Amino acid sequence: MHVIITRPIEDSLELIRNLKIINYTITYLPLISVRKISNENINFKDYKGIIFTSANAIKFLNINGISKNIYCFCVGEATEKKAKNIGFYNAISAGGNVEALIELIIRTFDKKTGKLIYISSEFVSKDLDIELTKKGYLVDRIVNYTSEPVAQIEQNTLKYIKKNKPDVICVYSEKSAINLKDLIGKYSLVDVMTQTNLMCLSKKIASVLEFIKWKKIIFFNPGEEEFFLNKVN
């Protein structure tokens, strides 16, 4: 099976490795690039817990002055692994989606314990900090990276996709979907994609790409890719 993975590479390495082990053919097609946003020094002593919804937030974080035993809430296993690799030994994962992460925090972190800090991208699919604030939590959100659309597909990748039509393409955000739409038009890939299954996180993402008559549209949560790919005919 030929699968196109579009998520930023920091969040995709484990998935790509696992799929290659079971002999899937993987094409990595980045739809967005990420860059750091600098912040003034943050006093992490003011916080009892830290929240990550992407490994990129950890990648661009200055960990100096952060206690490694701080409660660390991560959206998925890849982000949890990244956190533990840099020393956060109290990191736990919600299993792959923001809704589950919110529930995990509510279930395991008493709001009376203290403030939380949410380190995130400039663009998020759900305002986790606002949702937790509604539940009575004190949450500060700090943006430490942003994303920009990738304007081109490498020629070798483009030739391979046209010659070896993908069975599945995985799209993880509305912003990625918008850029994919632009790239499909720019490189005349409509006919290729009509023979492909679209896997995405929500109907909102799928609606951006509804101009394509996909073989099938499959909705999934991050971390569930292997399960759903096994069900694709």
VOGU-3710 file (C-alpha; in Angstrom, 3 decimals, decimal comma):
1> mhviitrpie> 0,000/0,000/0,000  1,275/3,461/-0,931  0,562/6,079/1,761  1,290/9,810/1,648  2,061/11,353/5,045  1,747/15,143/5,211  2,251/15,931/8,894  5,419/17,792/10,001  8,281/15,319/10,163  8,786/15,695/13,944
11> dslelirnlk> 5,295/14,263/14,454  5,584/11,596/11,739  8,840/9,715/12,308  7,392/6,986/14,521  4,385/6,431/12,243  6,566/6,267/9,121  8,901/3,789/10,814  6,012/1,566/11,934  4,390/1,564/8,492  7,660/0,708/6,770
21> iinytitylp> 8,105/-2,261/9,125  4,852/-3,735/7,783  5,981/-3,054/4,205  3,897/0,002/3,394  5,364/2,350/0,788  5,596/5,833/2,304  5,879/9,164/0,530  6,547/12,126/2,794  4,849/15,210/1,378  5,101/18,151/3,794
31> lisvrkisne> 2,275/20,644/3,377  3,417/23,134/5,999  6,797/24,178/7,362  7,350/25,333/10,923  9,558/28,050/12,376  10,287/29,255/15,874  8,679/32,312/17,450  10,880/33,856/20,118  9,405/34,650/23,518  10,571/36,687/26,447
41> ninfkdykgi> 11,809/34,632/29,367  8,964/32,685/30,927  8,961/32,091/34,668  8,009/28,423/34,737  8,086/28,484/38,533  4,637/30,090/38,267  3,191/26,881/36,786  2,432/23,427/38,100  1,782/21,816/34,738  2,706/22,214/31,075
51> iftsanaikf> 0,638/21,222/28,041  1,904/20,216/24,594  -0,273/19,470/21,559  2,690/18,984/19,226  6,277/17,801/19,371  7,185/21,054/17,601  6,261/22,995/20,730  8,862/20,969/22,611  11,423/21,310/19,820  11,329/25,110/20,034
61> lningiskni> 11,110/25,313/23,824  13,965/26,671/25,921  13,968/24,128/28,736  16,409/26,039/30,943  14,769/26,818/34,245  11,957/24,277/33,875  11,688/21,642/36,591  11,811/18,205/34,968  9,282/16,843/37,462  6,567/19,289/36,360
71> ycfcvgeate> 3,320/17,635/35,272  3,535/17,390/31,500  0,375/16,663/29,471  0,896/15,561/25,864  -1,631/15,064/23,086  -0,124/11,827/21,740  2,542/9,195/22,211  5,049/10,837/19,850  4,822/14,108/21,788  5,086/12,262/25,106
81> kkaknigfyn> 8,185/10,437/23,865  9,757/13,740/22,784  9,026/15,232/26,214  10,539/12,280/28,041  13,587/12,311/25,778  14,480/15,802/26,991  13,919/14,895/30,628  10,240/15,452/31,518  9,702/12,225/33,436  6,155/13,126/34,555
91> aisaggnvea> 4,908/13,262/30,949  1,702/11,424/30,066  -0,197/11,051/26,800  -3,891/11,452/26,034  -3,721/9,096/23,051  -3,851/11,458/20,123  -6,544/14,155/20,150  -7,202/17,445/21,918  -10,588/16,419/23,318  -8,997/13,423/25,027
101> lieliirtfd> -6,199/15,664/26,309  -8,707/18,030/27,915  -10,426/15,076/29,588  -7,082/13,717/30,788  -6,200/17,039/32,422  -9,606/17,326/34,077  -9,351/13,760/35,354  -5,776/13,880/36,674  -4,947/17,494/37,513  -6,793/19,237/40,363
111> kktgkliyis> -7,470/22,849/39,339  -6,557/23,904/42,898  -2,995/22,651/42,347  -2,056/25,783/40,412  -1,683/27,323/36,981  -1,061/25,513/33,716  0,954/26,766/30,756  0,017/25,713/27,224  2,877/25,881/24,693  1,461/25,871/21,178
121> sefvskdldi> 1,533/26,848/17,542  0,172/30,179/16,379  -2,570/28,171/14,675  -4,534/25,530/16,590  -7,565/23,445/15,650  -9,150/23,867/19,088  -8,650/26,500/21,797  -7,640/24,101/24,546  -6,792/26,920/26,946  -10,234/28,483/26,574
131> eltkkgylvd> -11,966/25,136/27,085  -10,007/24,504/30,279  -10,641/28,057/31,506  -14,368/27,389/31,152  -13,862/24,446/33,494  -12,283/26,690/36,107  -8,597/26,132/35,334  -6,007/28,900/35,212  -4,193/28,522/31,872  -1,712/30,770/30,078
141> rivnytsepv> -1,072/30,104/26,405  2,368/30,816/24,949  2,947/30,614/21,183  6,478/29,467/20,373  6,190/28,443/16,705  4,160/29,074/13,598  3,495/27,268/10,331  3,658/28,350/6,712  2,465/26,614/3,530  5,020/24,679/1,494
151> aqieqntlky> 4,909/26,215/-1,962  6,421/23,398/-4,024  6,559/19,644/-4,377  10,025/18,281/-5,045  10,321/16,990/-8,601  11,363/13,467/-7,604  8,416/13,237/-5,213  6,035/14,591/-7,853  7,201/12,089/-10,469  6,888/9,222/-8,016
161> ikknkpdvic> 3,341/10,184/-7,007  2,223/10,465/-10,632  3,803/7,137/-11,548  2,785/5,288/-8,357  -0,672/6,559/-7,476  -1,197/6,644/-3,698  -3,788/4,479/-1,986  -4,160/6,888/0,938  -3,213/10,463/1,799  -3,348/11,572/5,454
171> vyseksainl> -4,206/15,233/6,142  -4,036/16,611/9,674  -5,273/20,202/9,635  -7,470/22,662/7,773  -4,415/24,748/6,920  -2,721/21,688/5,418  -5,866/20,884/3,445  -5,988/24,396/1,991  -2,393/24,097/0,843  -2,965/20,612/-0,535
181> kdligkyslv> -5,842/21,994/-2,598  -3,514/24,636/-4,040  -0,779/22,092/-4,808  -3,232/19,694/-6,482  -4,240/22,498/-8,834  -0,702/23,753/-9,372  0,653/20,315/-10,329  -2,464/18,914/-12,081  -2,969/16,083/-9,581  -6,760/15,839/-9,662
191> dvmtqtnlmc> -6,770/12,611/-11,671  -4,212/11,089/-9,298  -6,221/11,944/-6,205  -9,526/10,604/-7,529  -7,952/7,161/-7,205  -6,925/7,838/-3,611  -8,578/7,487/-0,195  -8,526/10,640/1,953  -7,847/10,174/5,671  -8,381/13,312/7,736
201> lskkiasvle> -9,282/14,444/11,233  -12,634/16,131/10,665  -15,447/16,989/8,291  -14,189/20,583/8,328  -10,889/19,428/6,840  -12,627/17,186/4,325  -14,872/20,041/3,179  -11,807/21,954/1,919  -11,026/19,033/-0,395  -14,547/18,125/-1,473
211> fikwkkiiff> -13,825/19,269/-5,039  -12,033/15,911/-5,415  -14,116/12,777/-5,890  -12,113/10,613/-3,494  -12,457/6,843/-3,465  -13,383/7,104/0,207  -13,109/9,647/3,029  -12,034/8,229/6,391  -12,036/10,175/9,664  -9,486/9,306/12,331
221> npgeeeffln> -7,607/10,630/15,348  -3,811/10,987/15,444  -2,381/7,699/16,648  -5,086/5,655/14,903  -3,503/5,704/11,442  -2,318/2,104/11,433  -5,714/0,795/12,570  -7,611/2,601/9,805  -5,029/1,897/7,110  -5,481/-1,809/7,751
231> kvn> -9,157/-1,374/6,852  -8,536/0,348/3,525  -9,262/-1,885/0,565
//
